[in-house]
Amino acid sequence: MNGARMSMVAVSMMVNLVAEAEAHHNELPMPAVMFGVVAAVVFAILGFVMFSYRDVANRHGGGSRAASQHGGADSHGHDSTASGH
């Protein structure tokens, strides 16, 4: 009988712990929707930064265009006729 009583006490303690765990929950620092808004804003900023570098090589690279027309190396020593393998 003593073993059954200890088993009932253990089960009762487990039920109490589970009930307390369900009652105590952590509060988020902001509403859940705001996490998505923050992520969207960060991705938009990063997309704008990436978009701002669009066509930079053509704006600043007069040397590589001339080198590729002549079949030689550009101003940095890169051979435009190499296959890259």
C-alpha positions as CSV (number, residue, x, y, z in Angstrom):
1,M,0.0,0.0,0.0
2,N,2.9,2.3,0.7
3,G,4.2,2.1,-2.9
4,A,0.8,2.9,-4.3
5,R,0.5,6.0,-2.0
6,M,3.9,7.2,-3.1
7,S,2.9,6.7,-6.7
8,M,-0.2,8.8,-6.2
9,V,1.8,11.5,-4.6
10,A,4.3,11.6,-7.5
11,V,1.4,11.7,-10.0
12,S,-0.2,14.5,-8.0
13,M,3.1,16.5,-8.0
14,M,3.5,16.0,-11.7
15,V,0.0,17.3,-12.4
16,N,0.6,20.3,-10.2
17,L,3.9,21.1,-12.0
18,V,2.3,20.8,-15.4
19,A,-0.6,23.0,-14.4
20,E,1.9,25.6,-13.1
21,A,3.9,25.4,-16.3
22,E,0.8,26.1,-18.4
23,A,-0.2,29.0,-16.2
24,H,3.3,30.6,-16.4
25,H,4.2,31.7,-19.9
26,N,6.8,34.1,-21.1
27,E,5.6,37.4,-22.6
28,L,7.0,38.4,-26.0
29,P,8.8,41.7,-26.1
30,M,6.4,42.9,-28.9
31,P,3.3,41.6,-30.7
32,A,4.0,38.6,-32.9
33,V,3.1,40.4,-36.1
34,M,5.8,43.0,-35.4
35,F,8.5,40.3,-35.8
36,G,7.3,39.8,-39.4
37,V,7.2,43.6,-40.0
38,V,10.8,44.0,-38.7
39,A,12.0,41.1,-40.9
40,A,10.3,42.7,-44.0
41,V,11.8,46.1,-43.2
42,V,15.3,44.6,-42.8
43,F,15.0,42.6,-46.1
44,A,13.7,45.8,-47.9
45,I,16.7,47.8,-46.7
46,L,19.1,45.0,-47.7
47,G,17.4,44.8,-51.1
48,F,17.8,48.5,-51.6
49,V,21.5,48.3,-50.7
50,M,22.0,45.4,-53.2
51,F,20.0,47.3,-55.9
52,S,22.2,50.4,-55.4
53,Y,25.2,48.4,-56.6
54,R,23.5,47.5,-59.8
55,D,25.6,48.2,-62.9
56,V,28.6,49.5,-60.9
57,A,31.1,47.7,-63.1
58,N,29.8,49.5,-66.2
59,R,29.9,52.9,-64.5
60,H,33.4,52.6,-63.3
61,G,35.1,50.1,-65.6
62,G,36.1,51.8,-68.8
63,G,39.3,49.7,-68.8
64,S,37.7,46.3,-68.8
65,R,35.5,47.1,-71.7
66,A,38.4,48.4,-73.8
67,A,40.5,45.3,-72.9
68,S,37.8,42.9,-73.8
69,Q,37.5,44.6,-77.3
70,H,41.2,44.2,-77.9
71,G,41.5,40.7,-76.5
72,G,44.1,41.5,-73.9
73,A,44.3,41.9,-70.2
74,D,42.4,44.6,-68.4
75,S,43.9,47.2,-66.0
76,H,43.9,44.7,-63.2
77,G,45.8,42.0,-65.1
78,H,42.8,39.8,-65.8
79,D,42.8,38.1,-69.2
80,S,39.4,38.5,-70.8
81,T,40.1,35.6,-73.2
82,A,40.7,33.0,-70.5
83,S,38.0,30.4,-70.0
84,G,38.0,30.7,-66.2
85,H,38.5,27.0,-65.6
